[in-house]
Amino acid sequence: MDVQMFDNMTPEMLFEMVKNKWGIDLDRTDEPFVVVHDQIRDSYRVVENDESIGDVDNSREVVRVVLPLK
C-alpha cells in the first residue's frame, strides 16, 4: 500500500490506515509492529508504537507493517 509519509507519523497511524483499507481487526493480531527496511544495507529499524517513524529514503527504504495473527 502506498502511503504518503509525513512528519511525526507513528506506527499507530499506520495500523489505523491498514485497518481502514483492508478491514483487518487488530484485536486478532499479536503485538503488531512497524519496521523500516533499508534494502541497500539489508538492515531493519524497529519503530516503537509511540515514536515517530522519521525520515524515510524512498529510493532505498521500505516501511513494513507486521501483523502477526493470534
N, C-alpha and C positions, 0 to 999 in steps of 0.2 A: 504494500500500500504506500503510495507516495504521500508524504506529509510535508507541509511547509513548516520548517523548523523556525522557531522564534526565540528571542531571549527569554530566559527563565522557564523554558519548557521543562516539565518534570515527568518522570515515569507515570505518575498518577494521571496526568493529562493524556498520555499515550494510551494507557489502559482504557480510559473513557472513550477515546476515538475508536479503538478496536471494538469495544462493546457496542457502540452505536453503529458501526459499519457492518459487523457480522453477527451481532446479537449474541455474542459469547457471554454466558453467565459467569462472571469472575468468581462467584462463590463456589463454582465447581473446579477451580484451579487451586493448586498447592504452591503458595509462595511465588507468584509471578514476579519476573524481574526484567530489567532492560540492560542490554549491553551495547557498547559502541565497538564495532569490529573494524580494526584497521586492516584492510585487505593486503596492503603492501608489506607490512611488518608481521602479519598474521598474529596480531595480539588483540586482546579484549580488555575493555574497561567496564566494569560493572557500575551502574549508576543506582544509588540508593533512592527509595521512593520519594523522599522529600528534597532531594538535591537536584540542582539544575543539570540538564544533560550537557549544556555548554556548547561551544562551537564545534560543529561537525564539518569536516572537509569532505564534501560530496564526491570529490574525484577519487577518494581512496577509502572513505569510511562509510559504514552502513550501521544504522541503528536497528537493533533487533529486539523485538518484544517476545519474551519467552513465557509461555503459559502452560506449565506442567499440569496435567489433569490429575485430579484425585483418583 
